[in-house]
Amino acid sequence: MFDYSRVTSVQIFGLLKDLSGNPLPYALVVVMLVASVLIYLTGKALFGRADFASSGRASTGRTSRNPPEWWAGAARRRSPGSSSSPSCRISGWC
């Protein structure tokens, strides 16, 4: 239906099933490996040579930032124990 018998991997499998000293399946494997390497190298040459495989994690660390001024002012206004409600006394922040 889709003519899968003409796909190279199917041809290699079919030829390897009956090994009778025929070197053709091994030659097809070599041709496919060479074609794959050429396609890979062409893609690397055309689209960039950056080595992204070795950078699995982020290479930059986090930097500390100061909170905005309005946040710091709000934190100063809410000091521990400034209210008499039970939840304020338990948590310490109101």
N, C-alpha and C positions, 0 to 999 in steps of 0.2 A: 504494500500500500504506500508506504513512505520511502521505499527503496533503501532500507537500512543496510542491505548487503554491500552497498558501495561505500559505506563509512569505513575509514581506515582501521578503527579499533575492531570492528566486526570482521574485517578481512584478516587482521592479525590473529584474532581468536580462532577463526575458521581454519587458517593455515597451521596454527599451533596444535589443533586437535589431532591432526594426522601427521606426526613428525616422521618423515621418511627421508631425513637428510636434506631437506629443502632449506636453503639459507634465506629464502624470500621473507619469511616473517621477521627474522632478525634484522634484515635490511630495512624493512618497513619501520621497525622500532627505532632504528638509528636515524632514519629520515625524519620521523616525527619528533625525536628529541632535538635534532638540529634545527628543524623548523620552529619548534617552541622556543629554543634559545634565541634564534634570530628575531622572532616576534617580540620577545621580552626585551632584548637589547635595543631594538628599534624604538619601542615604546619609551624606554628609559632615556634614549638620546633625544627623542622628540619632545617629551613632556617633563623632563627634568631629571636631575641626577641626585636628588635629595635622598638620604638614607633614612627612611622612616621606620624601618624594621627594628632598629636598635633603640629607638626612643619610645619605650612602652609606657613610661610614666612621664608626668609633666616635669620639665626640668627647671621650672621657676618655683621658688618658694613663696609662701604667703607673706605679705608685708602687713605690719600693724598699721591701722589707721585710727586717727582720732575721731571720736564721735562728732556729729554736727553740733553747733553751738546750742541750738534749741533743745537737743537731747541732754546735753550736759546741764543746762538750766533746769530742765524738768527733773533730773536726778537729784539736784541740790534741793529743790523744793520738797521732794518726797524723802525725807529723812526717816530712819527707823524709829518706830514708836511714837509717831506724831499724832496718832488717833487712839481712841480708847475702845474701838470695836474688838471683839474677840479674834477675828481673823487677822487683824493688824498685830495683835499681841503675839499670835502664834508664829506668823511668818516674819514679822519685824518690818515689813514694808507696807505702806498704805498709800 
